[in-house]
Every structure is written in structure tokens, then in C-alpha cells.
Amino acid sequence: MGRKGVLGFTLTIIGLIFLAGCSPVSMVKNNVIIKPTKLSAFKTITVNVSSKIKKKDTNKLVKELKNQIVADLNKEKLFKVLNSGGELKLNVEITEVKQVSGAARLLLGVFAGKAKIYTKCAIIDTNTNEVLRKFEAEGKSSGGSIFAGTTNQAVREISKSIVNYLKSNM
């Protein structure tokens, strides 16, 4: 392989590493099944989102996350989502946030970092008031370039991980 071949190969590997670091991430961890119950036994759910963080725009973030979870639940048709009185209650508490706005992404590019949201979640049977499951979920935006994601992408990612968790426990 000549110099041009080695240089091309090296640049390709660097580019692939760069792109891999840019992917958005969502996951569920610290899953605790307190009462083994198939969630498919329940037909309705109420979603509550709160935050223990008192920062600017936190109320907006709480509303956006709740709306995204409700939209994703409706899309998956796992439960009928009610404003109140569901057979299940999904409590989501935002425990940590690093917000990245579109303006910050545009001005700072890669140096704005990744938007991150961490939550503690509980699924409660409202008939018995028993906690069925507890877990933590996190969502991170893509990063690594001026075209990387913002807090909105982190909201979509964490909602996706929460709904996928519910779906896997049906």
C-alpha cells in the first residue's frame, strides 16, 4: 500500500471513529422488578413527569418530556393514556440535565457538548398503590460536530428508552 493508500485508510478510520461518537444514546439501567406483573394486564396509564432540578426552562423541559412520552405511548398503542385515573401510573423524575440549545450548538459547535437527561422512573399499580418496577433512564443527544443534536433530541431519546422498557415488559 502506498502513502496515498495509508493516508486514505487512516482518514477513513478517523472518520468512522468520529461518526460513532456522534450517535445519540438512550438506555435503561438499575431495573428493579418489585412485583413481577405483566404490564399487558393493564389497559390505561397516566404519565407524571417532575423535576428535582430548579433551573431556567426546567418547567418547559418537564412539559416537553411528558408530551413526548405520551406521543410515543400513543404511537406504540401499549396503553390508553389518560390525564388522570389510569390503572398504571408512570412517574418520571428528572434528576440531572445538561441542556444544549440550537443557538449554543450553532455558536459553539462541538464545544457545546452533548445534551443529557437522566431520570428515575417508577411504575405504580394505582388500584393497590404498589410500585411494580423502578428503573433509571437516560437520553443523550448526538455530539461531535456543529450538526449534532440539542436537548430536543435527548428528550426524544429518553422517551424512546422509557417506552421501549414498557414495551419489553408487556
N, C-alpha and C positions, 0 to 999 in steps of 0.2 A: 504494500500500500504506500503510495507517495505522500508527500507533505499535504497536498490538497485533500487527499482521502482521509488522512488522520485529522486534519482541521475540520473537515465536514462532519466526520463521525463525532468528534469532540463537541462541536456546536449542537449536533442533534441530541446527544446525551444531556447536555446542559439545558437545552430547550425542554426536553421531556421532564427533567427534574423540576424545572421552573413551573411547567404546567401542572404537574402533580401537586405541587404546593399551593396551587391556586384554587383547588376544588373546595366547594362548600362542604361542611361536615355537620352531621346530626347523629346523635346517639342517645341510647337509654342505658343507664348504669345503676348499680346498687338496687336492683329489683328485689323487693321483699314481698312474697305472697303470704299474707297473713291468714286469709281464709280461702282455700282452694275452691274457687267457684268459676264456672264458665260464664264469661260476660254475656254470651249469647242468650242466657236465661233472662236478660233484662231487655226491655224494648225501648225505654226512654232514658235520656241523660240530660243533666243540667251542667253547664260549664261555668266555673267560677275562676277568675284569674285575679290575683292580687300581687302586690309587691312589697317587700320589706325595705326596698330602697326608696329613698326620698330624694330624687334628683329631678332636675328640669326635664320635662317631657315624659316622665315615668307614667303618668296617667294616660297619655296618648299611647305609649307602648303597651300598657295593660289592655286597652281597648283594641289595639291592632292585633295583639296575640289572641285575645278571645275571639274576635271576628274571624281570624284565620283558622283557628281550631274548629269553630262552628262550621265554617265553609268546607273544610276538609272532611269533617264528620258527615256533613250532608252529602258531599260528593261520594264518599265511600258507602253511604247508606247503612252504617252499622247500627245506628240508633236513630230514633226520632229525637231531635234536640229541642228541649223546652227551655223557656226563660226561667221557670221555677217548677218544682214539683216532680222532677224526673225520678225514676226508680233508682238511678245511679246519679251520683254527684262526682264530677271530676274537679278536684281542687288543684289549681296550679299556682304556686307561689314563686315569683321571680326573686332569685336570691343574689344574682350578680349580673351586671350588664356592662358591656363596653359598646357604646353606640358609635357608629360611623355614618355621617350624613353624606348625601350626594355632593354637597359643597366641599366637605372635608376630603372626600375621595378625589374630586376634581383638582383641588388645590394641592393636596399632599401626596396624591397617588398612593404608591406602595407604602409610604411612610405613615399613612393613616392607620395601617394595620387592619386586622380582621374585626368585624363586628361580632360580639359574642353575647349569648344569653344563656344563663344557667337557671334551672328551675327545680323545685321539689314538688312532686305530684302525689296525690292520694286519690284512690277510687273508693267511694263510700256507698254502701247499700243504704239508701235513705229509709227503707222500711224498718231496719234493725239498728240503724246508725253505726254499723260496724264498718271499720276500714278493711277493705278486701285486699288492697295492694298499695304499696308505696314504692316510688321509684324517682330517680333523678333523670332529667333530660337536659340536653344541651344542643344548641344550634350555633354554628359559626358560618359567617359569610366566606366567600372566596377571598383571596388576598394575593398579593404579589404583583399587581400592576394597577395602572390608572383605571382599568376596566373592571376591577374587582367589585364585589358586592358591597352592599350597605346594610344597615340594621334591618331593612325590609327583607333582605334575603335571609338573614339569621332568623327572623320571625317565621318565614316560610319553612325553613329547615327544622326548627324545633317543633313546629306544629306537625310537620310530616312525621317526625320521630315519635311524638306522642300518639298520633292517630295510628301509626303502624304498630305501636306497642299494644294499643287496644285491639286492633285487628288480629294480632297474633295470639291474643288471649280469649278469643271468641269461642 
